[in-house]
Amino acid sequence: MPSISDPNLIAGMESAEDAGVYKLSPDTAVVQTVDFFTPIVDDPYDFGRIAVANSLSDVYAKGGRPLTALNIVCFPLKTLNISVLRDILRGGLDKMKEADVVLLGGHTVEDQELKYGLSVTGIIHPNDVIFNNRPKMGDLLILTKPLGTGIISTAIKGDMAGEKAVFRITQSMCALNRKASEMMLSENPSACTDITGFGLLGHASEMIRSAAFCMEIDSAAIPFFPEAVALSETGMVPGGLHRNRNYLKDVVEISKGVPRHMEDILFDPQTSGGLLISLPEKNAGALLGRMRDHGIREAAIVGAIVPGPSGRIIVR
């Protein structure tokens, strides 16, 4: 794709940003994103909530405030009862209300495969935009949600996931990144991205790609769903995990001693995952404490920006 030049374009396609940002005036910019996907859980209402939380996440990763949304629906009228669609949209609307987002309408098409998501518009001050690729030397990295949703979601499709695992990942994927985003803004973050289909290491690679230093990930500090370990060891992993691993083979160096199941979890494609925040070491402890005090209990410091080969990730 050719690059787009516009003096008001703050963030666009060129650097794989989570959302586009366009300046309207000296003190206002719009943040825009779109996302939709096939069901990741069996319950239609929960699927609606997850899809909305996932769609809003890109705005939160930029430090923005989502304001309005449009539904995007692909629905197989010939094979599914319309009550399924009603439940999906009800779940989505409830999550939008929680986020103080106004639903303006949307568009529906008949399709052989069910899909749902949102086009989202938010606002931000042009000077407050947080980019996904500007970490600074010495920063620490905070991850706000546990990993493993892709592995467990694959097990759901194969009827191999236990009720507890399904409940845990559903609660996590439904949780908005709003609170984490609002809290990070007061701690001078250098960079932020949300963790979705490229997995933790894929999105981390976008963060460090153009840097003159490297990123170190502490595998022992990573929060994850414990059920993902046993499933990984049985080979119950999504195809996207293998694609992520192959794509990143020249970027990621995994130290001896890191368990194979942890490698899988780090490459696992997530849905509605947490934020990965790069911020000064002096601010990281305070932010982590505030997050845990306000219910983001599994947030953790998982790595650092350190001297080393440019654009590389080292997992220890």
N, C-alpha and C positions, 0 to 999 in steps of 0.2 A: 504494500500500500504506500502511495506517496505521502510524504509528510504534509501537514497542513500548517500554513503560516497565518497567524492572526494576532495582532497586538494584544487582544483581550483574552487569548487562550492561555490559561495558567497551567492546566494539566490536560494532556490528551493521550493519543494512542502511542506516541513515540517511545515512552518509557514504561509501558505496561502498568500504568497507574490503575488503582482500584476503581476510580470514577473520574469522569471528566469534570473540569472546573473552568467556568467562563466568567470573566469579570463584566458586570453590568454597570457599575459605578465605582468611585474610589473606595466605598465602604461596603459594597455588596457584590458577591459572586454567587452564581448558581452551581450546584453540584448535581451531576446527573449520572444515573447508572441504570442498567437493566439486567435482570437475571430470571431465568425460569428453568425448571427441570422436571424429570419424571419422579413419581412417588418414591420416597426413601423409607417410609414406614407404612404399615398397613392401614392405620386409622386415618380416614379422610380429614377429619377435623385437625388432628395433629399435623398432617402433611401441610395443610393450609397455614398453620402457625409457623412451621419450620420454614416454608418457602418465603414467607414475608420477612421473618427474622433474617434469613440469608440475604434477601434482596436489599434490606436496609443497611446491612453491615458495611457495604462499600462506602456509604456516606459517612458512617461513624468512623471508619478508618482514616478518612481525610480530615477528621475533626469537625465535620459539618453537622447540621441539624436537618434531618429530613422533614419536609413539610407536606408534600402531596404525592399521590401514587395513582397509577393506572394498572388495573388487573390485566394479565396476559393469560389466556386460557386456551388450551388445545384439549378437546374432549371427544371421546368415542361414543357418540349417541347410540349407536347400534349395539353396543356391547355392555355399557354401564348404565345403571339407573340414574336419572337426573338427581336423585336424592344425594348421591355421592358428590356431585358438583356443589349442591347446596351446602353440604357439610364442609367441603374444602373452602368455599368462599366465606362461610361463617367463621371458620378458624382464622382465615386470613384477616378478616375485618376485625375480629377481637384483638389480634396482635397489632394491627394498625392503630386501634384505639389506645392500646397500652403505650404505643410509641408517640401518641399525639400527632399522628399522620392522617391527613384527610384523603379519603378515596374519592377521586374525581370521576371514575368510570372505568373503561377498559375495552378490550376487544376479545372476542371468542371465535374460534374456528373449529370445525369438525375435523378430527384427526384420528388415526388408528391408535395412537398412543397418548395417554393422559399426560398433560404437562401444565404446570402452574407457576406463576411468579409475578413480578412487578417491574414496571418502569417507575423510577423514583426521582423526584426532584427535591433538592434541599438547598440551603443557603449557608454561606460562610463569609467572613471578612477576608478579602483577598490576601491580607498579610498573615492570616492565621492558618493557611492551608498546610497540612502535613503531608509531605511526599513519602513515597514508599522506598526511595532509593538514596536517602541522604543521611545515613548513620555517621556518627563521629567516633574517632578513635577514643577508646576508653569507655564508651557507652556499655551499659548492661542491657540485657534483653529480658523483657517480661512477656510471658505467654499467659493469656487469661482464661483459657478453657482447656480441658484435657483432650488428648488425641485418641483416635481409634474408632471414630464413627463410621468410617468407610468399611473397615473390617467387619464390624458388627452389623451394619446395614446389609452387607453381602450375606452374612449368616441369616438375617431375617428372610431374605429371598429364598434361601435354602431350607427354611424351617429348622435352623440349628441354633438360633439365638434364644437364650432364656428370658423369662419375663423381666427379671431384674435388670439385665443388660439393656433390653429394649426400653424400659422405663428410664434408665439413667441417661442413655444417649438422647432420648426424646426430650427430656427436661433440659439437657445441655443445648441441643440444637434449637429449641424454642426460645432460649434465653436471649434477649436483646444485648447487643454490645454497647448500648446507649450509656449505661452507667460507667463502664470502663473508659469509654471515649471521653465523657465529660470529666472524669477524674484525671486522665492523663494530661489534659490541656493546661493544668496549672503547674505541671512538672517539667516544662520545657522539652517535650519529646523531639528527638532529631528526625525520626522516621517511624512510620507505622504501616502495617498491612494487615488484612484479615486472612485467616488461614482457611482456604477452601480446596478446590480440586487439585491443585499442584502439591498439596501436602505441606507440612512445616518446612521441609528442606527446599521444596520448589519455590515457595514464596520468600523464604529466607534468601535464596539465590538471587531473586529480583532485587532484594534490599541491598545486597553486597556487590552486585555484578560490576558496577562502574567505580567501585571504591579502590583506593590505593592501599588497602589493608585487607584483613580477612576476618571471618566470623568463627568463633569457637562455640560449639554446642555441648553442654554437659548432659549426656544421655541419662545420667542418674537423677537429674533434677526434673526431667520431663514429666508433667502430669498426664496420666493416661487411664483409660477404662481397663480395669484388670481383666475383664472378660476377653479383651482383644488378644491377650497373650496366648491363651489356650487355643483360640480360633486360628491365630496366626500359625501356631505350631502344627496344626492339622492341615495347613494349606488353604484355609478358607479366607482368601484375600481377594480384593477386587482387581480387575485387569488394569485399572488406572494406577495402581500401586507399582506394578511392573513397568508401566510406561514412564512413570515419574523416576524410578530408579535408573532406567536406561538413559533417559534424557539428561540426567544429572551426573552421569558416571565420570565426566571429566571435570566436574566442579566440586564434588563432595569427596572428602577423604575420611573414611571411617576407621578409627583406630582398632587394633586388635583388642579383644576383650569386650567389645560392645556386643551384647547378645543379638542373635539373628532376629528374634521377635521385636527387639527395640528398633532395629533397622527398618523392619516392616512398618512399625508404628510411625516412624519419622517420615517415611515416604507415603504413608496412607492418605489418599485423597479425602478431604473432609467436606462436610456440608454444614454451613452455618457454624463454622469454627470460631475460635477466639481471635483476639487481636494479638499481634506480635509487635511490641513497642520497644524501640531503641531510644534510650534516654540516658542522661548523665548519671554516673555511678552515685553521686551525692544525693540524687533525687529518687533513686530506684527503691531504696528501702522504705522511704516514707510512702511512696505510691503503693507499693505492695501491701503495706500495713493497712492503709485506708481501704484498698480493694477488699481485703479479707474481712475487715470490720463491717463492710457494707454488702456482704453476701457473696462476693466473688472469691469463694474460699479455696478454690483449686488453682488460683493464679500463682505463678512461680517465676523466679529468676532462673532462666534456662541457658544463659550464655553471655557472651561479651564480644565486643569489637576489639580486636587485638592486632599487633603487628604480625605480618606474615604475607604469604603469596597473595597478590591482588585478586580480589573477587572470589576467593576460595572459601569453602566451609570445611572446618575440621570438627568431626564428631568424636568426642572422647568418652 
